[in-house]
Amino acid sequence: MVSEYLKQNTAEFHDAAEKLFSSEKIFSRTFTLEDYKKIIHTNYLMLLHSEDKIFSSLADKFSDKLQLTDRKKLPLIEKDLESLALENQAASHTLEFDNENEALGAMYVIEGSTLGGNVIAKQLSKTEGFDNVTFNFFGCYQENTGPMWKSFKEVLDTEVKEENYNEVLSGAKKLYTFLLNVN
């Protein structure tokens, strides 16, 4: 299954992202509002440069299967930027996906961040200094986070043939590399 293949082959990128965002501080409740602003700003730049490209790269057959309209996160993270008094920016980097498989790989990174984001939102909502923070992006699916992740993985595992696993991995690595290097 491509979802397992991606999990195994992107683990080092996932770990690097957790380190970049000081994730260990979230659970020790030492994560600050400045740490949160960094994670929101970086995820905003990732979505700004990738979301429309991913969605337009996916064939019409994926629109319903993946409930693409329900998965748009850029408007949500823009609300978080506004509430944190951070500025919107224009896209200034080049990020391209060569085909639908790469787009699916990139979407895997975004959907995975949503899964982790739900945990982050719950944890931070119990942390001092986050009383007035709205978690629009990290809480985007609310109680549907598990089912949305599961349905995404099912479509991925059903639609991607084994000979295309490397293309999907390439898309995931492109987006992780962008996330880890953009600022």
Helices and strands as residue ranges (DSSP letters): H 2-9, H 11-20, H 24-27, H 33-57, H 60-65, G 68-71, H 74-83, H 100-124, G 142-144, H 145-159, G 162-164, H 165-181
